[in-house]
Amino acid sequence: MSYKSLREAANDLERHGKLVRVKEEVDPNLEMAEVHRRIFDQGGPAILFERVKGSPFQALSNLYGTFERTEWLFRHTMERVQKVIELKADPTRLLQKPGRYLSAPFTALNALPMKKWLGKAPIQYGTTTIDQLPLVKSWPMDGGAFVTLPQVLTLPPGSKKAMQSNIGMYRIQLSGNEYELNKEVGLHYQLHRGIGVHHTQYNESDEPFRCSIFVGGAPSHAFSAIMPLPEGLSELTFAGLLGGRRFRYLFEDDYFLSGDADFVITGTIRKGDKKPEGPFGDHLGYYSLEHDFPVMDVHKVHHRKDAIWHFSVVGRPPQEDSSFGHLIHQLVKLLTPQEFPGIKEIKAVDAAGVHPLLLAVGSERYMPFRERRPEEILAQANRIIGSGQTSLSKYLIIAATGDGPVTTHDISSFFRHVLERINWTRDLHFQTKTTIDTLDYSGTDWNAGSKVVMACCGPKLRELATELPTGITLPAGFSNPQLAQAGIVAIEGPDFTGKESYAQAQQLADHLTAEQWKNVPLIVLCNDASFVQATLNNFLWVTFTRSNPSHDIYGVDAFTEFKHWGCRGPLIIDARTKPHHAPELVTDAAVSAKVDRLFAKSGSLYGLKG
């Protein structure tokens, strides 16, 4: 079915037992986020907050809280949209596989008819003010209340053509810091974002930089704001296609209004002015800190009748936004070889914060008549770290087909395959002093850090250890070795206090011997080895969010040959927390205790684990 509104989607979820109502008044200051996290962690239903303290509006979260529920929401349109995306990217697919595509809409073949998914319509809106919205604050150190699922629309200077619009999901700070409540909001947008192109164009024009922020609407609308789309397919078109219903809009006061959004905040972005934005508990599991970002002067805050405030809670993955990555993969999985020739699979590892770690499987065909070694997959790796959002990756581990079964869909087995074959004397390739994700504070400065490609091709070189080596000795200050995964050992080191602490990792490398550790190709230096050992997700999160390759990779029996660095023994990644890292996200104990009432026998959420 196609949903006309967020309310209609919520009602459908409730009819099918996929939504729970919270009837008690709940404070948007930390309490609503705590409820959301508890229910998300147990794979629970969508949550409708009927009474939000300080606001006349209801609120909905955890809409996309499981992969299954996300697919269910789009069950009637998913396959059709997948076919449309494939044909837009490569129309010759129709000739290659006519049986698959004959049922796809003809609009997939031509950008102009795609406008059928757009439509102008009269819209009945009331108006309100920012302070009347559910001002959701998720983490104790957050700078204020944020919109966490915004659809931010801008147009180029002089344009009112919907197909020329850009929609992105750039978080919006509604309160706190230096923002004048009801008059100003902050916009956080980063590298490789379409709104930045428009900002540059407006800086070169005399026109005011108008912006519209949509919240709510059909479930497809929020998803459209984060979907990477082929050239010529707009976010508005995609929202209509995925939602099975045209995206309705009109202009008022020269601002673009969505006809189906629950709320529309309109305003003008100041071209040459910024204000401090943040901190914000982000999807790496740490706070993104306070930095200067663009500010928008609020014009109006519109709302539809019976509006619902749509929000999510971001934090250490997996979280609700993990479903976005899952759905994107489902829709575009057949396009990977076209975007990255030779690549069979690519996976941004959610548990490692997405951008810090990419896994890939490529093809190695250059020299089939001699010993296999990484050659073609290095070219493929360069394509990956030189393209769009994947260029923000920090670690790229790529394996070649032809050396036994390997897939990125089973992360543990992928690491086993790679670590059985990786040759640290040859297979490490660094880029230094380059860009990394804005939210990653492991680097040398904001947006600044390094990258490493680990390329694996060839026969097995070792059997991975499934228990600790015998007779282990460690330098003073190092302790508690734990086997985290096959061939991976976590070791606790002294607290990292400053630049002088870098020498400690080298001290460990100098102490260990390649022979004793020959079946342990990877060592993680950390603060809590038992935590790293406890789960695969803990290993991924600690290792790849807390290290900067150029500064934090060491090796046993290391060498430098001209400009190439390698090691003959285990690779050591120093993943200790460091003074320049952002703080880890921790919930507020007092708030957690207050929320317990909702899960007690008399509470609305009794029966759900709290």
C-alpha positions, 0 to 999 in steps of 0.5 A: 500500500502507499501511505499518504501520511506518517499517521497512516503509516503508524496506524498500519503498523499498529494494526499489524502489532508493530507499534506500541503507544506510550500514554504517560507524559514523557520528557523530550529531554533525555527520557524519550531517547532512553525509552527508544534505546531500550526498545530498539536494543531488544528489536521492539516495535515502533514507538508513538509518544502520545504526550510529550512534555512541553509540546502539543504534538505527538512523536514517533520513533523506531519506525525503521527499528528492524530490517524486517519492519523497514522492508515491510513498510515498503513491501509493495514498492521495493522490487519496482524501485530496484528495477527503476534504479537499475534501468536508470543507471544502465538502460541496456539492462532492459535488452539484456534481461527483458524478463526482469524489467518488463514489469518496471514502470516505463518511466524508468527509461526517461527522466521527463515522465518521472515527473509523474511522481511529483504533483502540485497540490493545495496544502492546509497547514497551521503554524507554530514555533520552534519552542512548541516542537518536541525538543528531543535531546538524546545524550547528556552532553548534547548542545541542545535539541536536534532534528535527527531525521530532517529532509533539508531541501534547497534549490539553485539560485533563481530556480523553482524547478522541483527536479533541480532540488537537493534533499539531504539529511543534515542534522538541525540544532533547534535550541541551545548554544548561542541560537536565539530560540524560535529565530535561529537554527543550526545546520550541520553539513559535511564533505561531499554534500549537495547542499554545499554546492548550492551554498557556493552558488548562493555565495556568488549571487545576490539572492537569499539562500532559502531553505526548507526543512521537512519532518515526517511525511510518508516513510519514503520521504525520510529515506529519500534524503539519504539515498545515493541516487543515479544522475538524473533521478531526484530525491523527490522522484525517488520518494514518490516511487518508493512511497507509491504516491506522488510527492506533493508540493507548492511554493509559499512566500517563495519557499518550497513546501512539502504537501505531505510533511508533518512539519516544514521549517522555512528560513534563510541560511546566512551566507557568510555567518556561522555559529557553534553547533554541537556537541551531538551524540553521533553514529560512531558512538562518541560525541561530535564536538562543538564546531562552527556551522551555518545558521538559518534565520527561521521564517515560519514553522508549518504543521499539518493537522494531527502532526507527528514529530518523527525522530530517531536516536543516534549512538554507537551502532547498530542503531535505527539508522542501520536500517537505512544502510540495509535498505540501500544495499537491497536496492542497489546491490546489483549496481556495485560492479558498475560503480566500482568495476571488478568489485563483487561486494563492498560493505561499510561496517556498521559496527565500526561506525560505517566510514572507519572500515570498509570491506570489499571483495574484488577480482584479480585477473591481471597475471593469471600465469604467475604467482597470485599477488594483489595487483588488480585489486589495488586499482579497485581499492584506489577507485573505492577510496577516490569516490564520493562517500567511500573516499571518507573510509579510513581502513579498506580491507580488500580480498580477491576471489579465487582463493576460496570462499570469501564474502563481506556478509560474514564479517568474522569469516572475512577476517579469517580469510584475510588474516590467513593470507595477508602478507604484512611485508607487502600488502599495506598501502598508506595514504597520509595527511588526507581527509577522513569523516568529519565525525571521526576524531581519531585523526590529526585534526578535524576532517584530517587523518590517514587511510590504509588499504590492506589487500589480500590475494593468494594462498593461505600463509598460516593457521590462525591461533585459536588460543593464546601463544604459550609462554607469553611475556609482556613489557611492564604496563602491558597485561591481560592478553585475550584472544578476540577472534581467531588470529587476533589478540587484544592486549591492555596497555598503559593509559595514553596521556600524550605524544610521549605515549606513542613510544609505548606501542613501539615498546610492545612491538620491540618486545614481541617476536615474530616466531612466537606470534606467527599464528597471530597476525593482528594485535590490538592494543587497547584499554580493556582487552576483556571488552574487546574480546567479549563480542565481534562488534566490540572488537570492530568498534574499538579497533577501527574508531580509535585508531589513525593508520599513519600514527597507530599502526606498528609491527613486530620486526618492522622495516622500511624499504625506500618509502614502503613500510611493512613488518615480518611479525604481527601488525599492532593497531594502537586502539587506546583512547587518546586525549584528542578523541571525542568522549564516549556516549554514556547514558544518564543513570538518573534518567534511566531510573525515571524511565523504569516506571514506564516498563513497570507493571502499571506502565504502558510498556509493561511486558517489553524488556526495560 
